[in-house]
Amino acid sequence: MRSVKIFLFFIFLFSSSPVGAQYNTDRLLTIGRSALYYEDYVLSIQYFNQVITAKPYLYQPWFLRGIAKFHLDDFVGAERDCTEAIERNPFVVGTYELRGLCRIQQDKFTEAIADYNRALHFTPDNRSLWHNRVLCHIQNKDYDEALLELDTIQARWSQYAPAWNMRADVRMQQKDTTLAVEALDKSIEIDPYDGRTWAMRSIISLSRSEWKDAEDQLDHAIHLLPKQGGYYINRALARYNQNNLRGAMADYDAALDLEPNNFLGHYNRGLLRADVGDDNRAILDFDFVLNLEPDNMLALFNRGVLLEQTGDIQGAIRDYSKVIDEYPDFHTGILYRARCYRKLGMTQKAELDEFKVYRAQLYQHLYGIPAQKGRRSQRKRSDIDPDKYNQLVVADEQEPEREYQSEYRGRVQDRKADMEFLPMFALSLEAQQDEVNKALHYDQQVDEVNRQRRARTIFISNRHATLDTTHSSDYFSYIDSLSTAINNSPLTTLHSPLTTHLAPLLLARAVAYSALQDNDSAIEDLNALLSILASDPSSLTTFEVLALWQRAVCQSRQSQFAAAEGGSVELAMAGVKSDIEHALQLSPQNAYLLYDYGCLCASQQDYEAAILRFTQALELDSRMAEAYYNRGICHLHADRTVEGVSDLSKAGELGIYQAYSIIKKYSNNGNR
């Protein structure tokens, strides 16, 4: 009887759709949407391509592929896909909105306005569309139209603070800073917790040399938006002009931690380091600037001064000479080079340089050429007067930030909260190695499966790698080869037990499906594997544990996607819990399962249960950095700051460096 059941099961198994078979387009769309949610943009495009090939008349795959391309910064391709979607269904507002954003990224503001006009025809009360259309008018310098639309917005939504920010933006473009200040003050009155508003207000204070006011405003902006490097650059300027060199230096350091390639940060920090005698590190800053801009003569001259001061006279002469070749009348540079020549005993060259400067100064005296005016404390970046080599650099124009509103703006990780839990561990075909910790995650049962050598090596990872076209194609080919092997497996249990042949193949195919975001197919294979194991009394517990583990993770991923789509997840999460608990009954010493159980509890905001599971995992593996990190986040959510910071410190020590930014936040702000 058992053989008959197994035979019937195989009929079902072998008739299930492998990768090469014709997929249901609805299912392909769902898989593509899931890949899109998990930011596997290239992979999602491949799924949408299949739907477009099968049913090119549907608008959804064109629209969804446009979203994926938008996130890959392919704005031309995304715009083209949106146009195709609109041709198939001209009544979907989101398509016009997305195409408008694509056009904005290409500076096609007039075309974007046309899209927003069309979208507002269908949804006239969509405030985000009004917001973006005003910004497009500002970009087109159509200030009167922008002000008229702002009147409409503020009549409908009187407490909408960003409208006052946009009004201030218009007034700043019109050089009316008085009205701009009034608008920003009104915005702050409505919403004092928008860091961008404080930053806009500081731009006006900086332009008026109101250094203390600018610093106070930037203090607010940085407190609310601590990861904006430009805010630190501006506050450094305000502090420098109040003779707070230590504070300015700290701000440049902070800005460069956030934006390592920031030109202004390196140039100005180099000047400050030179002021305080930190010459060698100042040279490093100017080296960096010159790597960015090899023809920046003012940076080159500053480096020459520093090389001279540190004893590299030949290097200083080299830099001075390049600057003098570019600016033959730069007297300061000529005198500095003469001084270097004298240090090397090259008297004749030194005298030639000195005579050139003496002759120019005599000419000035005889013909009454006015002397250079006193130096300002800073210069515009486009101002390349070599006599201003030692002045701080500021941007030519400080444009206010213009934030377009849309659910498509920014990647998913940009919309996540600061204290996201690290994901579950799962089986993977990709090895996870950290830069600091080179050791692979190890589990005895996974090792037992790998020793059978019937499929690719399986690893343990809690990072879902995004796949490019080549990599995903390799996975599809691998699944096809596994499907062929499964279909060719013997149906008899007399000489070749089912588990011996099929278990490694089904498990490997399920893991490969997981990598391709096809969690439904992965779960089908895992269900099949568990059914075989239940039918075979000689089956190995190892495969049952791994199948339950992977099925729990796939179900959890499905639930996250379903929740994002507004679906119900209670039943699915119950299945996740059941699988993990069953696996733990079979393998109670598996630290990864205990960690995943903790992740499940944390996702349901049961922080005490999560802490217990993470603690149990750490008792088995004291170097599991992820467990320390997630337990620390749980402690913070439970208002236990001391315990939370302690766990995060340990996680940072073990290589999870994002823990330090959270530690810093809680160290600065105290308890929640």
MIMAR-811568 format. One line per field, with one value per residue (C-alpha): residue number from 1; residue in one letter; y negated, z negated, x. Coordinates in nm, 2 decimals. Example, Ala and Ser with C-alpha at 12.3 -4.5 7.8 and 13.67 -1.06 7.14 Angstrom:
k: (1:2)
r: (a:s)
yy: (0.45:0.11)
zz: (-0.78:-0.71)
xx: (1.23:1.37)
This chain:
k: (1:2:3:4:5:6:7:8:9:10:11:12:13:14:15:16:17:18:19:20:21:22:23:24:25:26:27:28:29:30:31:32:33:34:35:36:37:38:39:40:41:42:43:44:45:46:47:48:49:50:51:52:53:54:55:56:57:58:59:60:61:62:63:64:65:66:67:68:69:70:71:72:73:74:75:76:77:78:79:80:81:82:83:84:85:86:87:88:89:90:91:92:93:94:95:96:97:98:99:100:101:102:103:104:105:106:107:108:109:110:111:112:113:114:115:116:117:118:119:120:121:122:123:124:125:126:127:128:129:130:131:132:133:134:135:136:137:138:139:140:141:142:143:144:145:146:147:148:149:150:151:152:153:154:155:156:157:158:159:160:161:162:163:164:165:166:167:168:169:170:171:172:173:174:175:176:177:178:179:180:181:182:183:184:185:186:187:188:189:190:191:192:193:194:195:196:197:198:199:200:201:202:203:204:205:206:207:208:209:210:211:212:213:214:215:216:217:218:219:220:221:222:223:224:225:226:227:228:229:230:231:232:233:234:235:236:237:238:239:240:241:242:243:244:245:246:247:248:249:250:251:252:253:254:255:256:257:258:259:260:261:262:263:264:265:266:267:268:269:270:271:272:273:274:275:276:277:278:279:280:281:282:283:284:285:286:287:288:289:290:291:292:293:294:295:296:297:298:299:300:301:302:303:304:305:306:307:308:309:310:311:312:313:314:315:316:317:318:319:320:321:322:323:324:325:326:327:328:329:330:331:332:333:334:335:336:337:338:339:340:341:342:343:344:345:346:347:348:349:350:351:352:353:354:355:356:357:358:359:360:361:362:363:364:365:366:367:368:369:370:371:372:373:374:375:376:377:378:379:380:381:382:383:384:385:386:387:388:389:390:391:392:393:394:395:396:397:398:399:400:401:402:403:404:405:406:407:408:409:410:411:412:413:414:415:416:417:418:419:420:421:422:423:424:425:426:427:428:429:430:431:432:433:434:435:436:437:438:439:440:441:442:443:444:445:446:447:448:449:450:451:452:453:454:455:456:457:458:459:460:461:462:463:464:465:466:467:468:469:470:471:472:473:474:475:476:477:478:479:480:481:482:483:484:485:486:487:488:489:490:491:492:493:494:495:496:497:498:499:500:501:502:503:504:505:506:507:508:509:510:511:512:513:514:515:516:517:518:519:520:521:522:523:524:525:526:527:528:529:530:531:532:533:534:535:536:537:538:539:540:541:542:543:544:545:546:547:548:549:550:551:552:553:554:555:556:557:558:559:560:561:562:563:564:565:566:567:568:569:570:571:572:573:574:575:576:577:578:579:580:581:582:583:584:585:586:587:588:589:590:591:592:593:594:595:596:597:598:599:600:601:602:603:604:605:606:607:608:609:610:611:612:613:614:615:616:617:618:619:620:621:622:623:624:625:626:627:628:629:630:631:632:633:634:635:636:637:638:639:640:641:642:643:644:645:646:647:648:649:650:651:652:653:654:655:656:657:658:659:660:661:662:663:664:665:666:667:668:669:670:671:672)
r: (m:r:s:v:k:i:f:l:f:f:i:f:l:f:s:s:s:p:v:g:a:q:y:n:t:d:r:l:l:t:i:g:r:s:a:l:y:y:e:d:y:v:l:s:i:q:y:f:n:q:v:i:t:a:k:p:y:l:y:q:p:w:f:l:r:g:i:a:k:f:h:l:d:d:f:v:g:a:e:r:d:c:t:e:a:i:e:r:n:p:f:v:v:g:t:y:e:l:r:g:l:c:r:i:q:q:d:k:f:t:e:a:i:a:d:y:n:r:a:l:h:f:t:p:d:n:r:s:l:w:h:n:r:v:l:c:h:i:q:n:k:d:y:d:e:a:l:l:e:l:d:t:i:q:a:r:w:s:q:y:a:p:a:w:n:m:r:a:d:v:r:m:q:q:k:d:t:t:l:a:v:e:a:l:d:k:s:i:e:i:d:p:y:d:g:r:t:w:a:m:r:s:i:i:s:l:s:r:s:e:w:k:d:a:e:d:q:l:d:h:a:i:h:l:l:p:k:q:g:g:y:y:i:n:r:a:l:a:r:y:n:q:n:n:l:r:g:a:m:a:d:y:d:a:a:l:d:l:e:p:n:n:f:l:g:h:y:n:r:g:l:l:r:a:d:v:g:d:d:n:r:a:i:l:d:f:d:f:v:l:n:l:e:p:d:n:m:l:a:l:f:n:r:g:v:l:l:e:q:t:g:d:i:q:g:a:i:r:d:y:s:k:v:i:d:e:y:p:d:f:h:t:g:i:l:y:r:a:r:c:y:r:k:l:g:m:t:q:k:a:e:l:d:e:f:k:v:y:r:a:q:l:y:q:h:l:y:g:i:p:a:q:k:g:r:r:s:q:r:k:r:s:d:i:d:p:d:k:y:n:q:l:v:v:a:d:e:q:e:p:e:r:e:y:q:s:e:y:r:g:r:v:q:d:r:k:a:d:m:e:f:l:p:m:f:a:l:s:l:e:a:q:q:d:e:v:n:k:a:l:h:y:d:q:q:v:d:e:v:n:r:q:r:r:a:r:t:i:f:i:s:n:r:h:a:t:l:d:t:t:h:s:s:d:y:f:s:y:i:d:s:l:s:t:a:i:n:n:s:p:l:t:t:l:h:s:p:l:t:t:h:l:a:p:l:l:l:a:r:a:v:a:y:s:a:l:q:d:n:d:s:a:i:e:d:l:n:a:l:l:s:i:l:a:s:d:p:s:s:l:t:t:f:e:v:l:a:l:w:q:r:a:v:c:q:s:r:q:s:q:f:a:a:a:e:g:g:s:v:e:l:a:m:a:g:v:k:s:d:i:e:h:a:l:q:l:s:p:q:n:a:y:l:l:y:d:y:g:c:l:c:a:s:q:q:d:y:e:a:a:i:l:r:f:t:q:a:l:e:l:d:s:r:m:a:e:a:y:y:n:r:g:i:c:h:l:h:a:d:r:t:v:e:g:v:s:d:l:s:k:a:g:e:l:g:i:y:q:a:y:s:i:i:k:k:y:s:n:n:g:n:r)
yy: (0.00:-0.24:-0.17:-0.27:-0.59:-0.67:-0.60:-0.83:-1.10:-1.08:-1.13:-1.46:-1.55:-1.50:-1.67:-1.99:-2.27:-2.30:-2.62:-2.53:-2.47:-2.72:-2.92:-3.08:-3.45:-3.55:-3.34:-3.50:-3.84:-3.75:-3.62:-3.93:-4.15:-3.96:-4.01:-4.37:-4.40:-4.23:-4.47:-4.20:-4.44:-4.26:-3.93:-4.09:-4.23:-3.88:-3.76:-4.06:-4.00:-3.65:-3.79:-4.06:-3.79:-3.57:-3.85:-4.18:-4.33:-4.34:-4.68:-4.54:-4.38:-4.70:-4.92:-4.69:-4.65:-5.03:-5.04:-4.80:-5.00:-5.32:-5.18:-5.07:-5.44:-5.34:-5.64:-5.63:-5.26:-5.32:-5.61:-5.39:-5.11:-5.35:-5.48:-5.12:-5.06:-5.39:-5.28:-4.96:-5.12:-5.50:-5.51:-5.41:-5.71:-5.55:-5.50:-5.88:-5.95:-5.71:-5.85:-6.20:-6.10:-5.94:-6.26:-6.48:-6.27:-6.36:-6.73:-6.70:-6.91:-7.03:-6.67:-6.58:-6.86:-6.71:-6.37:-6.53:-6.72:-6.39:-6.22:-6.51:-6.48:-6.14:-6.22:-6.59:-6.55:-6.38:-6.62:-6.45:-6.52:-6.88:-6.90:-6.75:-6.97:-7.28:-7.17:-7.11:-7.47:-7.59:-7.40:-7.56:-7.90:-7.95:-8.12:-8.29:-7.96:-7.79:-8.06:-8.02:-7.65:-7.70:-7.92:-7.64:-7.38:-7.60:-7.67:-7.29:-7.18:-7.48:-7.29:-7.14:-7.26:-7.15:-7.41:-7.68:-7.54:-7.55:-7.91:-7.99:-7.82:-8.04:-8.36:-8.26:-8.21:-8.56:-8.69:-8.80:-8.66:-8.85:-8.67:-8.35:-8.38:-8.45:-8.13:-7.91:-8.05:-7.95:-7.60:-7.56:-7.67:-7.40:-7.12:-7.19:-6.83:-6.86:-6.89:-7.02:-7.33:-7.42:-7.36:-7.59:-7.86:-7.82:-7.89:-8.24:-8.30:-8.19:-8.42:-8.71:-8.61:-8.54:-8.27:-8.20:-8.18:-7.95:-7.72:-7.70:-7.62:-7.35:-7.20:-7.14:-7.01:-6.76:-6.64:-6.55:-6.43:-6.32:-6.15:-6.46:-6.54:-6.88:-7.00:-6.93:-7.12:-7.42:-7.41:-7.39:-7.72:-7.88:-7.76:-7.86:-8.21:-8.22:-8.10:-7.75:-7.56:-7.25:-7.23:-7.30:-7.02:-6.78:-6.87:-6.81:-6.47:-6.39:-6.50:-6.29:-5.98:-6.02:-6.13:-6.02:-6.19:-6.53:-6.79:-7.08:-6.86:-6.75:-7.09:-7.28:-7.02:-7.04:-7.42:-7.37:-7.10:-7.33:-7.61:-7.39:-7.25:-6.90:-6.93:-6.56:-6.49:-6.81:-6.68:-6.37:-6.58:-6.78:-6.46:-6.34:-6.66:-6.64:-6.28:-6.42:-6.73:-6.70:-7.05:-7.23:-7.48:-7.62:-7.27:-7.21:-7.53:-7.45:-7.11:-7.28:-7.50:-7.20:-6.99:-7.28:-7.30:-6.92:-6.93:-6.80:-7.10:-6.93:-6.83:-7.19:-7.34:-7.09:-7.20:-7.57:-7.55:-7.40:-7.67:-7.95:-7.80:-7.84:-8.19:-8.36:-8.67:-8.49:-8.67:-8.48:-8.16:-8.30:-8.42:-8.09:-7.90:-8.15:-8.06:-7.69:-7.76:-7.93:-7.64:-7.42:-7.66:-7.74:-8.11:-8.21:-8.07:-8.23:-8.57:-8.54:-8.47:-8.75:-9.01:-8.92:-9.00:-9.31:-9.45:-9.38:-9.56:-9.85:-9.88:-9.88:-10.16:-10.38:-10.35:-10.35:-10.01:-9.96:-9.70:-9.38:-9.43:-9.24:-8.87:-8.74:-8.43:-8.21:-8.20:-8.06:-7.73:-7.87:-8.16:-8.04:-8.36:-8.21:-8.48:-8.32:-7.99:-7.98:-8.07:-7.82:-7.71:-7.73:-7.61:-7.86:-7.84:-7.68:-7.53:-7.42:-7.05:-6.97:-6.64:-6.49:-6.28:-5.93:-5.58:-5.50:-5.76:-5.60:-5.23:-5.01:-5.03:-5.41:-5.38:-5.13:-5.24:-5.29:-4.98:-4.70:-4.35:-4.14:-3.87:-3.49:-3.25:-3.02:-2.77:-2.92:-2.83:-3.14:-3.15:-3.44:-3.58:-3.91:-4.13:-4.08:-3.73:-3.50:-3.19:-3.03:-2.96:-2.59:-2.33:-1.96:-1.86:-2.09:-1.94:-1.59:-1.68:-1.84:-1.52:-1.33:-1.53:-1.50:-1.87:-2.20:-2.29:-2.44:-2.72:-2.90:-3.27:-3.55:-3.77:-3.74:-3.82:-4.02:-3.85:-4.00:-3.86:-3.61:-3.49:-3.44:-3.26:-3.02:-2.95:-2.88:-2.64:-2.47:-2.42:-2.27:-2.02:-1.93:-1.88:-1.65:-1.45:-1.43:-1.32:-1.05:-0.92:-0.55:-0.48:-0.16:-0.15:0.20:0.11:-0.26:-0.43:-0.74:-0.96:-0.86:-0.98:-1.25:-1.42:-1.61:-1.70:-1.83:-2.02:-2.18:-2.28:-2.44:-2.64:-2.75:-2.85:-3.05:-3.24:-3.33:-3.46:-3.18:-3.08:-2.90:-2.66:-2.62:-2.53:-2.28:-2.10:-2.11:-1.98:-1.70:-1.62:-1.61:-1.38:-1.14:-1.14:-1.07:-0.77:-0.62:-0.49:-0.47:-0.84:-1.06:-1.32:-1.56:-1.62:-1.67:-1.94:-2.13:-2.10:-2.24:-2.51:-2.63:-2.61:-2.83:-3.09:-3.08:-3.11:-3.40:-3.58:-3.52:-3.67:-3.98:-4.04:-3.96:-4.21:-4.48:-4.41:-4.44:-4.07:-3.86:-3.67:-3.52:-3.17:-3.18:-3.29:-3.01:-2.78:-2.94:-2.89:-2.53:-2.44:-2.60:-2.43:-2.09:-2.14:-2.23:-1.92:-1.72:-1.93:-2.12:-2.22:-2.41:-2.78:-2.90:-2.76:-2.93:-3.26:-3.23:-3.16:-3.48:-3.67:-3.53:-3.65:-3.99:-4.04:-3.98:-4.24:-3.96:-4.10:-3.90:-3.57:-3.69:-3.78:-3.43:-3.26:-3.48:-3.41:-3.03:-3.07:-3.25:-2.98:-2.75:-2.99:-3.28:-3.45:-3.48:-3.86:-3.86:-3.73:-4.00:-4.26:-4.15:-4.10:-4.45:-4.59:-4.40:-4.54:-4.89:-4.83:-4.71:-5.04:-4.86:-5.09:-4.97:-4.60:-4.70:-4.91:-4.63:-4.38:-4.62:-4.69:-4.31:-4.29:-4.57:-4.41:-4.09:-4.29:-4.43:-4.79:-4.94:-4.87:-5.17:-5.42:-5.30:-5.31:-5.66:-5.76:-5.62:-5.75:-6.10:-6.10:-5.88:-5.65:-5.64)
zz: (0.00:-0.09:0.25:0.42:0.23:0.32:0.69:0.69:0.51:0.78:1.05:0.87:0.81:1.17:1.32:1.11:1.31:1.33:1.44:1.81:1.81:1.89:1.58:1.50:1.57:1.24:1.05:1.25:1.16:0.79:0.79:0.97:0.72:0.44:0.60:0.63:0.26:0.16:0.39:0.64:0.92:1.20:1.11:1.10:1.45:1.58:1.44:1.59:1.92:1.93:1.86:2.13:2.38:2.29:2.26:2.40:2.38:1.99:1.84:1.50:1.61:1.81:1.51:1.26:1.48:1.49:1.11:1.11:1.38:1.18:0.87:1.10:1.21:1.57:1.60:1.98:1.98:1.69:1.87:2.19:1.99:1.82:2.16:2.28:1.96:2.03:2.38:2.25:1.96:1.94:1.62:1.36:1.17:1.04:1.39:1.46:1.12:1.19:1.54:1.40:1.15:1.44:1.64:1.34:1.31:1.68:1.62:1.84:1.61:1.87:1.96:1.59:1.54:1.82:1.64:1.31:1.49:1.62:1.29:1.11:1.36:1.20:0.84:0.78:0.40:0.43:0.23:0.34:0.70:0.63:0.43:0.71:0.98:0.78:0.76:1.14:1.19:0.96:1.16:1.48:1.31:1.35:1.01:1.06:1.15:0.85:0.62:0.76:0.71:0.36:0.28:0.39:0.18:-0.13:-0.09:-0.09:-0.34:-0.56:-0.80:-0.53:-0.63:-0.31:-0.12:-0.32:-0.25:0.13:0.09:-0.08:0.20:0.46:0.26:0.23:0.60:0.63:0.39:0.14:-0.18:-0.40:-0.27:-0.26:-0.63:-0.71:-0.52:-0.69:-1.03:-0.96:-0.85:-1.17:-1.37:-1.21:-1.21:-1.41:-1.35:-0.98:-0.96:-0.60:-0.71:-0.96:-0.70:-0.46:-0.73:-0.79:-0.43:-0.46:-0.79:-0.63:-0.34:-0.59:-0.79:-1.09:-1.21:-1.55:-1.42:-1.14:-1.39:-1.61:-1.31:-1.18:-1.53:-1.49:-1.14:-1.24:-1.54:-1.32:-1.02:-1.15:-0.83:-0.60:-0.53:-0.39:-0.71:-0.89:-0.62:-0.66:-1.04:-1.02:-0.82:-1.09:-1.37:-1.19:-1.16:-1.53:-1.59:-1.70:-1.52:-1.73:-1.65:-1.28:-1.26:-1.43:-1.18:-0.88:-1.03:-1.07:-0.72:-0.57:-0.77:-0.59:-0.25:-0.21:0.14:0.03:0.20:-0.04:-0.34:-0.24:-0.11:-0.42:-0.66:-0.50:-0.56:-0.93:-0.98:-0.84:-1.07:-1.38:-1.26:-1.16:-0.84:-0.75:-0.77:-0.59:-0.30:-0.29:-0.25:0.03:0.19:0.19:0.34:0.62:0.69:0.74:0.93:1.06:1.21:0.89:0.87:0.53:0.37:0.54:0.40:0.05:0.07:0.19:-0.12:-0.35:-0.17:-0.22:-0.59:-0.63:-0.46:-0.11:0.07:0.41:0.39:0.29:0.59:0.82:0.69:0.69:1.04:1.18:1.02:1.15:1.50:1.47:1.30:1.41:1.20:0.88:0.67:0.35:0.53:0.70:0.36:0.20:0.48:0.44:0.07:0.16:0.41:0.15:-0.09:0.17:0.25:0.59:0.56:0.92:0.96:0.64:0.75:1.08:0.90:0.65:0.92:1.11:0.80:0.72:1.08:1.05:0.72:0.85:1.14:0.91:0.70:1.00:1.18:0.87:0.91:0.60:0.35:0.30:0.06:-0.26:-0.23:-0.32:-0.53:-0.24:0.13:0.38:0.53:0.88:0.77:0.87:0.77:0.65:0.39:0.21:0.17:-0.21:-0.23:-0.31:-0.01:0.01:0.27:0.55:0.48:0.18:0.33:0.08:0.09:0.31:0.21:0.45:0.28:0.40:0.27:0.54:0.42:0.24:0.20:-0.05:-0.29:-0.29:-0.43:-0.70:-1.07:-1.22:-1.44:-1.20:-1.31:-1.12:-0.91:-0.98:-0.89:-0.60:-0.37:-0.07:0.22:0.16:-0.11:-0.36:-0.46:-0.64:-0.59:-0.95:-1.02:-0.74:-0.90:-0.74:-0.94:-1.03:-1.12:-1.16:-0.98:-0.68:-0.67:-0.66:-0.36:-0.18:-0.23:-0.01:0.30:0.49:0.54:0.49:0.15:-0.08:-0.31:-0.60:-0.55:-0.67:-0.37:-0.06:0.22:0.51:0.84:1.17:1.50:1.53:1.18:1.20:1.53:1.36:1.10:1.36:1.54:1.22:1.14:1.48:1.42:1.08:1.24:1.49:1.22:1.01:1.31:1.39:1.03:0.98:0.85:0.66:0.30:0.33:0.41:0.40:0.11:0.21:-0.05:0.07:0.43:0.40:0.07:0.16:0.50:0.37:0.09:0.34:0.58:0.30:0.19:0.55:0.58:0.26:0.41:0.71:0.48:0.60:0.25:0.37:0.57:0.29:0.05:0.29:0.31:-0.07:-0.11:0.13:-0.05:-0.39:-0.24:-0.12:-0.45:-0.63:-0.39:-0.44:-0.79:-0.71:-0.63:-0.79:-1.05:-0.90:-0.59:-0.79:-1.01:-0.71:-0.52:-0.81:-0.87:-0.51:-0.48:-0.78:-0.63:-0.29:-0.47:-0.67:-0.35:-0.19:-0.50:-0.49:-0.13:-0.19:-0.48:-0.26:-0.01:-0.28:-0.31:-0.62:-0.76:-1.09:-0.94:-0.76:-1.07:-1.27:-1.01:-1.05:-1.43:-1.39:-1.15:-1.37:-1.69:-1.51:-1.38:-1.73:-1.87:-1.63:-1.67:-2.00:-1.99:-1.66:-1.74:-1.41:-1.47:-1.81:-1.65:-1.38:-1.66:-1.82:-1.49:-1.46:-1.82:-1.76:-1.44:-1.64:-1.91:-2.17:-2.29:-2.61:-2.42:-2.15:-2.41:-2.56:-2.22:-2.13:-2.47:-2.42:-2.08:-2.24:-2.50:-2.21:-2.00:-2.20:-1.89:-1.70:-1.64:-1.49:-1.81:-2.02:-1.77:-1.76:-2.14:-2.19:-1.97:-2.17:-2.49:-2.35:-2.24:-2.60:-2.74:-2.88:-2.74:-2.94:-2.84:-2.48:-2.44:-2.60:-2.35:-2.05:-2.17:-2.16:-1.81:-1.69:-1.84:-1.64:-1.31:-1.28:-1.25:-1.21:-1.58:-1.66:-1.50:-1.73:-2.03:-1.95:-1.92:-2.26:-2.42:-2.30:-2.38:-2.69:-2.75:-2.50)
xx: (0.00:0.29:0.45:0.12:0.11:0.47:0.39:0.09:0.30:0.56:0.30:0.22:0.58:0.70:0.41:0.47:0.61:0.99:1.15:1.14:0.77:0.50:0.42:0.09:0.14:-0.04:0.22:0.50:0.37:0.35:0.70:0.82:0.64:0.80:1.15:1.07:0.97:1.30:1.49:1.60:1.54:1.73:1.56:1.22:1.27:1.34:1.00:0.82:0.99:0.84:0.49:0.53:0.64:0.34:0.08:0.21:-0.13:-0.13:-0.03:0.08:0.41:0.51:0.44:0.61:0.91:0.92:0.94:1.23:1.42:1.35:1.52:1.81:1.84:1.74:1.50:1.49:1.38:1.14:0.98:0.94:0.78:0.54:0.44:0.37:0.16:-0.04:-0.11:-0.26:-0.45:-0.46:-0.66:-0.39:-0.28:0.04:0.18:0.16:0.31:0.60:0.66:0.66:0.94:1.14:1.10:1.21:1.53:1.60:1.52:1.21:1.00:0.75:0.67:0.65:0.39:0.18:0.19:0.08:-0.19:-0.33:-0.30:-0.47:-0.76:-0.83:-0.74:-0.77:-0.73:-0.39:-0.17:0.16:0.08:0.01:0.34:0.55:0.39:0.48:0.84:0.84:0.72:1.00:1.26:1.11:1.15:0.78:0.75:0.42:0.25:0.41:0.28:-0.07:-0.07:0.07:-0.23:-0.46:-0.27:-0.27:-0.64:-0.71:-0.45:-0.38:-0.15:0.07:0.42:0.60:0.39:0.54:0.89:0.81:0.69:1.01:1.20:1.02:1.10:1.47:1.49:1.33:1.60:1.33:1.48:1.24:0.94:1.13:1.21:0.84:0.74:1.00:0.91:0.55:0.66:0.86:0.56:0.34:0.61:0.92:1.05:1.14:1.51:1.50:1.31:1.58:1.85:1.67:1.65:2.02:2.10:1.95:2.14:2.47:2.41:2.36:2.67:2.45:2.68:2.53:2.18:2.30:2.47:2.16:1.94:2.19:2.20:1.82:1.86:2.14:1.95:1.66:1.85:2.19:2.31:2.32:2.69:2.61:2.46:2.79:2.98:2.76:2.78:3.16:3.15:2.94:3.16:3.48:3.35:3.30:3.66:3.54:3.81:3.77:3.40:3.45:3.71:3.47:3.20:3.43:3.52:3.15:3.07:3.35:3.24:2.91:3.03:3.40:3.43:3.30:3.53:3.44:3.49:3.84:3.96:3.84:3.95:4.29:4.30:4.20:4.46:4.72:4.60:4.66:4.99:4.86:5.06:5.09:4.72:4.65:4.86:4.64:4.33:4.48:4.61:4.25:4.12:4.38:4.27:3.92:4.03:4.39:4.38:4.28:4.56:4.46:4.46:4.80:4.94:4.82:4.98:5.30:5.30:5.25:5.53:5.77:5.68:5.73:6.07:5.98:6.14:6.16:5.79:5.70:5.89:5.71:5.37:5.46:5.59:5.27:5.06:5.30:5.28:4.90:4.91:5.24:5.15:5.08:5.34:5.29:5.36:5.67:5.81:5.74:5.93:6.22:6.23:6.25:6.53:6.73:6.69:6.84:7.12:6.99:7.06:7.04:6.69:6.58:6.70:6.52:6.19:6.25:6.34:6.02:5.81:6.01:5.96:5.58:5.56:5.75:5.51:5.22:5.37:5.46:5.13:4.90:4.74:4.53:4.64:4.44:4.15:4.14:4.06:3.72:3.69:3.56:3.54:3.30:3.41:3.41:3.64:3.99:4.18:4.51:4.55:4.25:4.43:4.39:4.02:3.75:3.55:3.17:2.93:2.85:2.48:2.31:2.00:1.73:1.65:1.35:1.19:0.95:0.69:0.61:0.60:0.85:1.10:1.39:1.48:1.30:1.59:1.57:1.22:1.29:1.31:1.65:1.62:1.54:1.60:1.85:1.67:1.65:1.92:1.84:1.99:2.17:2.38:2.60:2.86:2.83:3.16:3.22:3.53:3.63:3.50:3.62:3.47:3.17:2.85:2.87:2.60:2.66:2.34:2.41:2.76:2.61:2.40:2.70:2.90:2.66:2.78:2.46:2.41:2.59:2.72:2.46:2.56:2.40:2.33:2.10:2.18:1.96:2.20:2.05:2.11:2.23:2.13:2.42:2.38:2.01:2.04:2.29:2.02:1.76:1.99:2.08:1.71:1.65:1.94:1.79:1.45:1.59:1.77:1.45:1.24:1.50:1.52:1.42:1.07:1.17:1.26:1.41:1.77:1.77:1.59:1.39:1.55:1.90:1.83:1.56:1.61:1.94:1.79:1.46:1.63:1.88:1.61:1.41:1.71:1.76:1.40:1.44:1.73:1.51:1.23:1.00:0.90:0.59:0.79:1.04:0.76:0.61:0.95:0.99:0.63:0.72:1.04:0.86:0.60:0.87:1.04:0.71:0.65:1.00:1.07:1.44:1.46:1.72:1.62:1.87:1.67:1.35:1.52:1.66:1.33:1.13:1.39:1.39:1.01:0.97:1.19:1.01:0.68:0.81:0.93:0.59:0.42:0.64:0.55:0.18:0.17:0.33:0.05:-0.21:-0.29:-0.36:-0.06:-0.18:-0.22:0.11:0.29:0.14:0.29:0.63:0.61:0.50:0.78:1.05:0.92:0.90:1.26:1.38:1.22:1.43:1.74:1.73:2.10:2.07:2.16:2.04:1.69:1.68:1.79:1.52:1.26:1.38:1.34:0.98:0.89:1.05:0.85:0.54:0.66:0.69:1.03:1.06:1.01:1.26:1.52:1.48:1.54:1.84:1.99:1.94:2.11:2.40:2.44:2.51:2.72:2.86:3.00:2.67:2.69:2.34:2.19:2.36:2.24:1.87:1.87:2.00:1.73:1.47:1.61:1.58:1.22:1.16:1.31:1.62:1.88:2.18:2.13:2.05:2.37:2.57:2.45:2.49:2.85:2.92:2.76:2.98:3.29:3.20:3.17:2.81:2.92:2.57:2.53:2.76:2.53:2.24:2.47:2.57:2.21:2.12:2.44:2.35:1.98:1.96:1.67:1.38)
